[in-house]
C-alpha cells in the first residue's frame, strides 16, 4: 500500500528528470545554431571524444568491437570507439540543421549536402508501381534515408524507434517533419501498417541491425546475434524486391547515400523466401558496410548476448 502511494511521486520525479534533460539538450542545440554548422559539429565531436569514454556505455562498445574485430590491436579498438562517440553526437546535433542538410532541390544526383550514388535506383522504385522493402543500419546519420527518399518523391513508410525521453522524441519528430512526414513509430501494431503499405503497392523502410529480443539467431561478425526476421517475413508474404541503403559521413560535412541492387534472397524448396537465410543475408550486407566504416556504426548497444 505504501509503495502504491509513492508511485505518483516516482513518476513525477521521472517526468521532472526528462524535462530537465530535454531542456538542456534544446538549449545546447539552440546555442550551437548560433555558429556555422561545421564549426559546431567539430565542437560536438571533440566534446564527445572526451565525455563518451567516461560513460558505462563505452565499455559495452569496447566489448562489441573486440568481438567484431579480434584481429585489431587494442589501441585501434579504443580509437574507433572514440570516433564512434563523435559520429553519434554529430547525428544528434544534425537535428538542429536538417534544413541546411536539405538546402537544395533534387536534381538527379545531389540533394542539399547528400551525394546520392545510383540515383536511378530511387527513380526506378518510384516509377515501377511495385512494392519494395529498403533496409538500412545505424551508420553515420541513418535518418537520412527517409528524408532523401522524400526528395525523390519516393513514397516510403519508414519504421523508427522514438527516444525514451518523450520531450526529446517530440522535438526530433518535429525536426524530421521539416522534410518528411511518412514515419511510423516502432510500437504495437506497426507491422500491420507495414503490411498494409506493401499491400497497396508502396515501399517500407526498416532499420534492422539492432538486437531483437524475440528474434532469431543468425551470424553477425561471426557471432550468433538475435535478429529481427520481420524483413524476411514481409518479403516472403509479398514476394517483393528488397534493397539495402547505407549512409557514409564524409570529411567535408557532406553525406554519401547508396542503394544496393535488388538482393537475391535465398528460397526454400517450395520457392518461398527463406526466413533464416534471408535474415542472415541482410546481416552479411550490413556487416560489409560496417567493416568499411567501423567508426560510423553505433557500437554502444547490446548486439550480442
N, C-alpha and C positions, 0 to 999 in steps of 0.2 A: 504494500500500500504506500509506504514511504517513497519507494522508487517511482511509483506511478505519479506521485505529486511532483517529484523532481524532474520528470520527463519534459514538461514545458520549458523549465529553466534551462535544461540541457540543450533543447532545440533552439532556444533563444540565443544561447552562447554560440552555437554553431553558425546561426544566421548573422550574428554580430561579427564573428571571425571572417565569414565570407565577405561581408560588406567592407570590412577594413582592408582585406587583401585586394578586393576588386578596386577600391578607391585608390590604393597605392599603385596598382597596375595602370589604371586610367590616367592618373597624374603623371606617371612616368612616360606613358606613350604620348600624352599631350605635350609634355616638355620636349620630348625627342623630335616632335614635329616642327619645333622652332628652328631646327638645324637641317642642313641638307641631308637627303636620305642616306647617302653613302657615308657621310661623317657620323651620323647617328648609328648606323649599322656597325661601323668599326668600334664605336664606344661600347655598344651592346655586346659585341663578340669578345672584346677584351675583358669586360666585366664577367662574362660567362666563363671564360677560361680560368678566371680566378675563383669565382664562387662555386662553380659546378663541382670541382673535386672535393669541396668541403662537405658535400651533402651525402646522405646514405645511399642515394641512387647511383652515385659514382662507383661504388664498389660492385653494384649489380652490373653496371656497364662494363667494368673491367672483367668480371667473371664471364659475361657473354662474349666479349672479344677474345678472351683466351680460349673459350670453347670453339669459336668460329675460326680462329687463326692460330692454331697451336704452333705453327712454324715461325710466327713473327716474334722478334725479341721483345722483352718487356718494355723497353724504352719506347718502341714504336706503338705498342698497345696503349700505353699511357698518353702518348701524343694524339693518337686517334680519338681517344675518349675526350680529351680536352677540346679538340676541334669539333667533336660531336656536340658538346655543350654550346660552342659558338654558333653552330648552324641551328641548333634548337632555339636559342634566344633570338637569332635573326628571324626565324619563322614567326615567332610571336610578335616581334617588332614590326614585321611587314604588314600586319593587320592595320597598322596606322597609316599605311602608304599604298593600299591597294589601288587607290585612284591614280597613283603615279605609275605603278607597275603596269596598269592598263590605260596608258595615256594616248594610244593611237588606235585607229580603226583597223580592222583586219584587211590586209592586202595580199593574202596568199601565203606569205612566209613569215610574217612578223606581226605580233600584236603587242604594242607597248614595249616592255622590256623582255619579252619572251620570244626567243627564236624557236620556231616550230619546224622540226625536221619532218619530212614526208607530210606536208600539209594536205596532200591529195588523199591521205587516209581519212582525215576528218571530213573532207568533202564527199568522198565515196560513201561513208557511213551516213552522212546527212541526206544523200540523194537516192540511195538504193531502195528505200522503202522497207528495209528489213530490220527486225530487232537485233540487238547485239549487246554483249557484255564487255565492258572495258574495266580492267582491274589495274590498280596502282599500289604503291607501297609508301611507307613513311620515309621518303627520300627527299632531301632539300625541302622546298616548300610544296608539300604534297597537295595543298589546297588548290593548286593552280590548274589541275586537270578540269574540274567542272567549270571553272571560270573561263578557261581558254576555250572549252567546247562551246560555251555560250557565245563567244566572239565569232565562232564559225557557224552560228545558228544551228548547232547540233543539239537536238533535244536529248538531254542526258539527265536522268534521275539519279542523283548521287547519294549514297548512304554515307552518313558521317556520325562520329561519336562526339557528342557535346561535352565540354569540360564539366567537371564535377561542381565547380562554383557556378551557381545559376546566374549571377550577375555578369560574370565574365562570359558565360555561354551566350547570354542575351546580346552583349556588345559584339561578340565575334559573329553572331548570326547577322547583326545589322551591317557589319563590315563586309561579310560575304555578299549581302544583298545589294551592295554597291554595283555589282556587275552580274549577279545571277541569283535566281530565287528557287531554282529547281533542286532543292536539297531535302533529304529525308533523314530525320534523326534516327539513330540506331536504337530502337526500342521495340516493345512488344507489338507485333502486327506489321513490322516493317517489311518482312519477307513477302507478305500478301500484297503490299503496294508494289514491290519489285516485280512480282509475278504478273500483276495487272498491267504494269508498264510494258513488259515484254509481250504480253498477250495482245496489246493494242498496237504493237509494231514499233515501239520506241526503244531507247537504249538505257542501260543502267550502268552506273559506276560503283565499283566496290574497292575498299581498302582491305587487303586480305593477308597482311603479313604479321598481324598480332596473334598472340596466343588466344585460343578459343577453348574455354574450359569444357564445353560439350562437343569438342571437335574430334577429329580422328588423327592418329599418329602417322605422320609421313616425314621423311627426312628433310632437314634444313641445315645446311652446313655440316652434313654428315651425322647429325644427331636427331633422334626422334623428337618431333615437335607437334604439339596439338594444334591442328589447323582447321580452319572453318571450311566445311565442304559445300557451303551454300552456292558458291560459283558453279561448281561441278553439277550440283543438283539442278540449278536453273538451266544450265547448258543442256543437261540431259532431257529435262522436261520440255524445253522449247526448241532443241536442236538448232541453236542459233550460233553465229560466229562469236569467238572470244578473242579479244586483243588485249595486250598489255600496253601501258603508257607510263613513262617514268620521266622525272624531272631532275635536272642537274643544275646546281647553282654555280654560275661562272664567276671568275675572279673580279670582273668589272661591274658587278652588281646586276648583271642580266641573268636570265634563266634559259635553259635549253630543254625543250619537251619533245619527246619522240614516242611515236606509237609503233608497236610491232605489227608485222603482218598477222593474219589470222593464224591462231595456233592450231596445230593438228592434234586434237585431243585423242588420247587412247580410248579404244572402244572394246566392249566385251564381245563374247561370241554371238550375241544377238544383234550386234551393231549399235547398241546404245552406248552413250558416253559412260566410261568407267569412272566412278566417283573417286576411288582412292588414287588410281593412276593419274587422273586429271588434276587432282589437288596436289599431288607430288610434282607434276609438270609445272604447275604455276609456281610452286616453291622454288623449283630449279631456275625458272626465269628470273624471279626476284633475287635469288642468291647471286646470279650473274650480274645483275645491276649493282648490288651492294658491293661485290668484290671490286668493281671498277671505281667506286667512290665510297669506301667504307666509312669515312668520317661524316658523310651526309645522311647516314641511316640512323634511326632512333634506337640506340642500343640500351636505353635505360628503362626498358620494360621486361618483364619476366617471360621471355620467349620460350625457354626450355624449363622443364621441371627441375 
